[in-house]
Amino acid sequence: MMQNKINLGLVFGGRSGEHAVSLRSSRSVRSVLDPARYNVFEIGITLEGKWLSGENALSAFENSDTGSLQAVNLLSSDGKVGLYRHQGDKLQLITELDVIFPVLHGTFGEDGTIQGLFEILNVAYVGAGVLASAACMDKAVCKDLAQSAGIPVLPYRVFSRSQITDYLEEVITLSEAVSAYPLFVKPANLGSSVGISKAGRREELRAALLKAARFDRRVLVERGIDAREIEISVLGNDNPLVSVPGEIVPEDVFYTYKDKYLSGDPETIIPAPFDAELFGHWWYEGPLFIEELFRELDGDNTVVPSTPPEVIKSMEQAQVVTPNISTWGANGYNEVWLNGRNDWIYRHLDEGSKRMIELARKYERTDKRLKIRALNQMARELLLAQSSDWAFIITTNTTVEYAVNRTKTHIDRLLSLYSEI
């Protein structure tokens, strides 16, 4: 039996500087909406903020010929949301809407404002909610939140438009204190690389600040680095689906507006290549392989897993060898993972290991579920503290504060759990 089709409102355009980008994205979305499943009602918002709808509204917006479209409103009545047209001094219902798909870019579209409207109307909509949209739209707020969660971010500073226009030379001096050139200058609340510049010297920085201030009242200045453009999509809420990483290879000095929308499709690499030493087998492939191996061994008596002590006990004579120093890294591992900058880590790891062994032996046969959970979490904290990445990062002087914080945090949690247990 054929189910009723879903009435979907496709909203595009908007008041932001990314109005034209929204139309391009909406055309892409419109092309893949299954007409067997959806009744699509096209709703455009002009640069002045007027809501218009009608037959082929998207094409009308693309051609800047909206004269045939009608002014519309979204209203909630009796628990249902409807699309209404203006009929003289009255409103006439066009259709009820089951869900709204906002394909709006930039301010008044991705910043939580229109999401708030949909929440008030109590209508289902596609995309992130009010808080997530607002926080992620503002680059400075997003960086603050990332830092508070222990996620490393590049050095940055935020200036107001009035500071830039009234005290430009002082702002330039303060910007240069953020980092050595190059510097990136960005409107705090805009996407699609609109208003973004890469400045390699003072004259370029001056022009970049004035340019960004035209698009937003808050401007972000941050350190420029040689980085790759890696994108990952997430779909869903409680049980999200995550795409494989994809890499964008820009033609310009960075992924500019021109690269995104005016120069044709950019070069993409999907999935994005990663160095397996730093990404694959340590954090993903290795644990999955071990899990799959033990699943296969379960109930199979042809291969029996053993621990190193069990193997040694089974041997009549064991050969004693002294392993060579590893050649991984600069002149052997001891110069990278053990030196004057990071040697403080190891006395804490040694003490943490002793306490973990002590409690594991003491409560080896406990049946207390809470105690078992606490012991397992203690083991996790020890393993995370033992990650060689922290010593490596400290040596290479990349995100040192982050590595130190992670090491201390896991050791502190381990010691706290030890006391509690």
C-alpha positions in Angstrom: 0.0 0.0 0.0 1.4 3.4 -1.0 2.0 5.7 1.9 1.0 9.4 1.7 3.8 11.5 0.3 5.6 14.0 2.7 4.9 17.7 2.2 8.4 19.3 2.2 9.1 23.0 2.2 12.5 23.7 0.5 13.7 27.1 1.8 16.4 29.0 -0.1 17.9 32.4 -0.8 18.1 34.5 2.4 19.4 37.8 3.5 23.1 36.9 3.8 26.1 37.5 1.6 25.8 33.8 0.6 22.4 34.2 -1.1 23.7 33.0 -4.5 25.4 30.0 -2.9 22.2 29.0 -1.3 20.5 28.9 -4.7 23.2 26.6 -6.1 23.0 24.3 -3.1 19.2 24.2 -3.3 19.3 23.2 -7.0 21.6 20.3 -6.0 19.2 19.2 -3.2 16.1 19.7 -5.4 17.6 17.4 -8.1 17.8 14.4 -5.7 14.5 14.7 -3.9 12.4 11.7 -4.9 9.1 12.9 -6.3 7.6 9.5 -5.4 8.1 10.3 -1.7 7.9 14.1 -1.5 5.6 16.9 -2.5 8.2 19.7 -2.7 7.1 23.3 -2.1 9.8 25.8 -3.1 10.0 28.9 -0.8 12.5 31.6 -1.5 13.6 34.5 0.7 14.8 37.6 -1.0 17.9 39.7 0.0 15.4 42.1 1.6 13.8 39.3 3.6 10.5 38.8 1.7 9.2 35.2 1.6 8.0 34.2 -1.9 6.6 31.0 -3.3 5.0 29.7 -6.5 5.5 27.4 -9.4 9.2 27.0 -10.2 10.2 29.5 -7.5 13.8 28.3 -7.5 14.2 29.0 -11.2 12.6 32.4 -10.7 15.2 33.2 -8.0 18.0 31.9 -10.2 16.9 34.1 -13.0 16.2 37.2 -10.8 12.7 37.2 -12.1 10.4 36.8 -9.1 7.5 39.0 -10.4 5.2 36.0 -10.8 5.7 34.7 -7.3 3.4 35.3 -4.3 4.2 36.6 -0.9 3.8 33.8 1.7 4.0 33.1 5.4 4.6 30.1 7.7 2.0 30.0 10.4 1.0 27.4 13.0 -2.6 26.6 13.6 -4.2 23.8 15.6 -0.8 22.2 16.0 -0.1 22.1 12.3 2.2 24.3 10.3 0.9 25.7 7.0 2.2 27.7 4.1 -0.1 30.6 3.5 -0.4 33.1 0.5 -1.6 36.7 0.8 -5.0 37.0 -0.7 -6.0 40.7 -0.4 -6.2 41.4 3.3 -6.6 37.7 4.1 -4.3 34.6 4.2 -5.2 31.5 2.2 -3.7 28.1 3.0 -1.6 26.6 0.2 -0.6 23.5 2.0 0.3 22.0 5.4 4.0 21.2 5.7 5.3 18.0 7.4 9.0 19.1 7.3 11.1 22.0 6.3 14.5 21.7 4.5 16.3 25.0 4.9 19.2 25.3 2.4 20.3 28.7 3.6 23.9 29.7 3.9 25.4 32.3 6.3 23.6 34.7 8.6 19.9 34.2 9.1 20.2 30.7 7.8 23.0 28.7 9.6 23.3 30.8 12.7 20.3 29.5 14.7 17.9 32.3 13.8 15.6 30.5 11.4 16.0 27.3 13.4 14.5 29.2 16.3 11.6 30.1 14.1 11.0 26.5 13.3 11.2 25.5 16.9 8.6 28.1 17.8 6.3 26.8 15.0 7.0 23.3 16.3 7.7 22.0 12.8 10.2 19.3 11.9 13.2 20.6 10.0 16.5 19.3 8.6 19.8 20.2 10.1 21.4 21.2 13.4 19.3 22.8 16.1 19.5 26.4 17.5 22.4 26.1 19.9 24.6 24.0 17.6 23.9 26.3 14.6 24.6 29.5 16.6 27.8 28.1 18.2 29.3 26.7 15.0 28.4 29.7 12.9 30.5 32.1 15.1 34.1 31.1 14.5 35.3 32.8 17.7 32.7 31.2 19.9 33.3 27.8 18.3 37.1 28.2 19.0 36.3 29.1 22.6 34.2 26.0 23.0 36.8 23.8 21.4 39.5 25.1 23.7 37.3 24.5 26.8 36.9 20.9 25.7 40.6 20.4 25.4 40.7 20.5 21.6 43.7 22.4 20.2 43.0 25.4 18.1 45.3 27.9 16.3 46.2 31.1 18.1 43.7 33.9 17.3 42.3 37.2 18.3 38.9 38.9 17.6 38.4 42.6 16.7 35.2 44.6 16.3 34.4 46.5 13.1 34.7 49.8 15.0 38.2 48.9 16.3 39.3 48.2 12.7 37.8 51.4 11.3 38.9 53.7 14.2 42.2 52.2 15.3 43.4 50.3 12.2 47.2 50.6 12.9 46.8 49.4 16.5 44.7 46.5 15.3 47.4 45.6 12.8 50.1 45.6 15.5 47.9 43.4 17.8 47.2 41.1 14.9 50.9 40.7 14.2 51.4 39.7 17.8 49.1 36.7 17.3 51.6 34.9 15.1 54.2 35.4 12.5 52.9 35.7 8.9 51.0 34.3 7.2 47.8 35.3 8.9 44.2 34.4 8.0 41.6 37.1 8.4 37.9 36.1 8.5 34.5 37.5 9.2 33.4 35.8 12.4 29.9 35.0 11.1 30.0 33.9 7.5 30.7 30.8 5.5 31.7 29.8 1.9 35.0 31.6 2.4 33.3 34.9 1.8 35.4 37.8 3.0 38.4 35.6 4.0 41.9 36.6 3.1 45.4 35.1 3.6 47.9 37.9 4.5 51.6 37.4 4.0 52.7 40.9 4.9 51.5 44.1 6.6 49.9 45.7 3.4 47.9 42.5 2.8 46.8 42.4 6.4 45.5 46.0 6.3 43.4 45.2 3.2 42.2 41.9 4.6 41.0 43.6 7.9 39.0 46.2 6.0 37.6 43.6 3.6 36.4 41.3 6.4 34.9 44.2 8.3 32.6 44.9 5.4 30.9 41.5 6.0 30.6 41.3 9.8 30.9 43.4 12.9 33.4 40.9 14.4 36.6 39.8 12.6 38.9 36.9 13.5 42.6 37.0 12.9 44.4 33.6 13.3 47.8 32.0 12.5 48.1 30.6 9.0 49.4 27.1 8.6 50.1 24.8 5.7 47.1 22.4 6.1 44.9 20.0 4.2 41.2 20.5 3.6 39.5 17.4 5.1 35.7 17.1 5.2 33.6 14.6 7.1 29.8 14.5 7.0 27.6 13.4 9.9 23.9 12.5 9.5 21.6 11.7 12.4 21.1 12.3 16.1 21.3 9.5 18.6 22.8 7.0 16.2 24.6 9.2 13.6 26.1 7.9 10.3 29.6 9.2 9.6 31.1 9.4 6.2 34.6 8.5 5.3 37.0 11.5 5.2 37.2 13.4 1.9 39.9 15.8 0.8 39.5 18.9 -1.2 42.5 20.0 -3.2 42.2 23.7 -3.9 43.7 25.4 -6.9 44.1 28.7 -5.0 46.3 29.4 -2.0 43.4 28.1 0.1 39.9 26.9 -0.5 38.4 30.2 -1.7 34.9 31.2 -2.8 36.2 31.2 -6.4 37.5 27.6 -5.9 34.2 26.5 -4.4 31.7 28.0 -6.7 33.2 29.7 -9.8 36.0 27.4 -11.1 34.0 24.3 -11.6 34.2 21.2 -9.4 37.4 21.1 -7.4 39.6 18.1 -7.3 38.5 15.7 -4.6 40.1 12.6 -3.1 37.6 10.2 -1.4 38.6 8.6 0.9 41.3 11.1 1.9 44.7 9.4 2.2 46.2 9.3 5.7 49.6 8.1 6.9 48.7 4.7 8.4 51.5 5.1 11.0 49.6 8.0 12.4 46.0 7.2 11.8 45.1 3.7 10.6 46.4 0.7 12.4 46.9 2.4 15.8 43.5 3.8 16.3 41.2 1.9 14.0 42.4 -1.1 12.1 44.4 -2.6 15.0 41.6 -2.7 17.6 39.1 -4.0 15.0 41.5 -6.7 13.9 42.0 -7.9 17.5 38.2 -7.9 18.1 37.5 -9.8 15.0 40.3 -12.3 15.8 38.9 -13.1 19.2 35.4 -13.4 17.8 36.7 -16.0 15.4 38.6 -17.9 18.1 35.5 -18.1 20.3 34.4 -21.8 20.2 37.3 -22.8 17.9 39.7 -25.2 19.6 42.2 -25.4 16.8 43.8 -22.1 17.9 44.1 -21.2 21.6 45.1 -17.7 22.6 47.9 -17.4 25.2 49.6 -14.7 27.2 53.4 -14.2 27.2 53.8 -15.7 30.8 51.9 -18.8 29.7 54.1 -19.2 26.7 57.3 -18.8 28.8 56.1 -21.4 31.4 55.4 -23.9 28.6 58.9 -23.7 27.3 61.6 -26.0 28.5 64.3 -23.5 27.8 63.8 -19.8 27.0 66.4 -17.8 25.1 67.2 -14.4 26.7 67.8 -11.6 24.3 68.4 -7.8 24.6 66.3 -6.0 22.0 68.0 -3.3 19.9 67.0 0.3 20.3 64.2 1.0 17.8 65.2 3.0 14.7 61.8 4.5 14.4 62.1 8.3 14.6 65.1 10.5 14.8 68.2 8.5 15.7 66.2 5.9 17.6 63.1 6.1 19.8 64.9 7.4 22.9 65.6 10.8 21.4 61.9 11.4 20.5 60.0 9.7 23.2 62.4 10.2 26.1 64.3 13.4 26.5 64.7 16.4 28.8 61.4 17.9 27.7 59.1 14.9 28.3 61.0 12.6 30.8 58.8 13.9 33.7 55.9 11.8 32.2 57.4 8.4 32.9 57.7 8.5 36.7 53.9 9.2 36.8 53.2 6.4 34.3 55.3 4.0 36.4 53.5 4.9 39.6 50.1 4.7 37.9 51.0 1.2 36.5 52.0 0.0 40.0 48.7 1.2 41.5 46.7 -0.4 38.6 48.5 -3.8 39.2 47.9 -3.5 42.9 44.1 -3.1 42.6 43.8 -5.6 39.7 45.3 -8.3 41.9 43.5 -7.2 45.1 40.0 -7.3 43.4 40.7 -10.0 40.8 37.7 -12.0 41.8 35.3 -9.2 42.8 31.7 -9.5 41.7 30.8 -5.9 42.5 29.6 -4.4 39.3 30.5 -0.8 40.3 34.0 -1.8 41.4 34.5 -3.7 38.1 33.4 -0.6 36.1 35.7 1.6 38.2 38.7 -0.7 37.6 38.0 -0.8 33.9 37.9 3.0 33.8 41.1 3.2 35.7 42.7 0.9 33.1 41.4 3.1 30.3 42.9 6.2 32.0 46.3 4.5 32.3 46.3 3.4 28.7 45.4 6.9 27.5 48.1 8.4 29.7 50.6 5.9 28.2 49.9 7.0 24.7 53.2 7.8 23.0 51.5 10.7 21.1 51.8 13.0 24.2 55.6 12.6 24.5 55.9 12.9 20.7 53.9 16.1 20.6 55.9 17.6 23.4 59.2 16.8 21.6 58.0 18.2 18.2 56.7 21.4 19.9 53.3 21.3 18.1 50.4 21.4 20.6 52.4 21.1 23.7 49.9 22.6 26.1 47.3 20.1 24.8 49.6 17.1 25.2 50.7 18.1 28.8 47.0 18.7 29.7 45.9 15.3 28.4 48.7 13.5 30.2 48.0 15.2 33.5 44.2 14.8 33.2 44.4 11.0 32.7 46.9 10.5 35.5 44.8 12.7 37.9 41.7 10.6 37.0 43.6 7.4 37.5 44.7 8.5 41.0 41.3 9.7 41.9 39.8 6.3 40.9 42.5 4.6 42.9 41.5 6.6 46.0 37.8 5.9 45.4 38.2 2.2 44.9 
